[in-house]
Amino acid sequence: MMRALLALCVLAACTPSAAPDPTVELPACADLVFAGDFTPNECRLEATGVALHVRFAAVPAGVDGGTVSVDVLGPDFSVTQTILETDLSEYRAPGVQDVDGDGRGDILIPRATGNANIANAIWLFSGESGAYRRVGEVSGVSIERTAEGYVAVPARGGAALWNVAFYRLDGEGLHMLASVNVEGEDVNGAIRSSCSLADAPGIGAIDLDTRAAEAKFCAEPAAQVFAP
């Protein structure tokens, strides 16, 4: 009798059922509507085939900042890592972008917003550890990559003023190389722009002086903010 039961179990594939996907019925994060406050919510996100469960926590009375957690789910939908961002000024949908150019989606968690710019915490996927690591924060309207693999972040300062910051990435995180100010002027209906070096804390690491740094970074496509 026991042998017969075992045989039936094998034929019926008596194996533990796979854990259910906890995000399957959640809305996509991009579909959520945010009102600029700390309304608790949940949503799903995907980063290069990896399911992410995003939670916007309720904020207790008297607490000024919000908390967002991101559970990284494995193939069996168990939690392999939890990413946490605290003291957020409001809730907005996280995004996924390949910031370092390794072909894997990295996670961007908005921390604060202005009229045009968004301050994002960047969590890069590390192929060595198989996990995400926080490399820093940037603020701007977009996050781009240069031909040399630097990270460029254009930030709007006004209708005719931009600041474009350039960073390098290494094993220790995100490091600013330099930033340039780009100003636009309307001349007979056409925009004429000028570009100047605003800050240069890291140009020594790439063997540039201030003149060479200004020429290099002002020529980057990310700095052509007034190009037609």
Secondary structure, 3 states (H helix, E strand, C coil): CHHHHHHHHHHCCCCCCCCCCCCCCCCEHHHCCCCCCCCCEEEEEEECCEEEEEEECCCCCCCCCEEEEEEEECCCCCEEEEEEEEEECCCCCCEEECCCCCCCCEEEEEEEECCCCEEEEEEEEECCCCEEEEEEEEEECCCEECCCCCEEEEEEEECCEEEEEEEEEECCEEEEEEEEEEEEEEECCEEEEEEEEEECCCHHHHCCCHHHHHHHHHCCHHHCCCCC
